[in-house]
Amino acid sequence: MALACELCGKKPLFGNTISHAHNVTRRRWNPNLRRVRAVINGARKQVRVCTACIRAGRVTKAA
């Protein structure tokens, strides 16, 4: 299972951590994903969704 939002497709971003001594190491920024039981096509399904999609109302939570 990939570390990506199932609605918007948001994935990890990659970049560098730079210290005061300018030592450069690779790092990654992961999306803030949550497991949510949502109604998709009339059926309840558990999906991994980023919190931005939850706050924007792109997910209809199942009761």
N, C-alpha and C positions, 0 to 999 in steps of 0.2 A: 504494500500500500504506500503510495507516494505521499510525501509531505506537501500536499497541495490542497487548496480549497476546491471542493467539488462544484461550486457554483461559478466563481469568477476565475478560477485557475491560478490564483496567486501562489507562487512558489518561493523557495528560499533565494535570497539575493546574496551575492558574493562580493567581498571587498577585502581591504587590508586593515589591520590594526597597527597603528603607528605609535610607538612609545616616545617618550621625551628624548631618548637617545637615537630616535629615528630608526629603531629596529622594526622591520616590516614583517608581519606574519599574516597569513591568510585567515579569514574568518567568514562566517555566514550569518545572515539575519534571517531567522525563521519566521514564517507567518504565525499569527496567534490563532491557532485552530482549536475548535471545540467540537466534541461529538454531540449532535443534536438529533432528536427524533423529530423528523419533519414530515409534512404531508407533500408527497411528490407524485403527481399524476393520480391523485385520489387514494394513494396507498401510503401507509406509514412506513418510513424507511429511516434508518440511522445513517446520517451523513456527517462527514468532516467538513465544517464550514468555518471560515475566518470570522472573527468578531466584527469586522467591518460590514460583512454581509448581514450578520444578525442585527446590528444596529440600524442598517439601512432598510430593514424590513423585507429583504429578498427571500427570507425563510419564513414559512408559516409553520409554527411549532405545533406538533400533535399534542392533544390533550392527554 
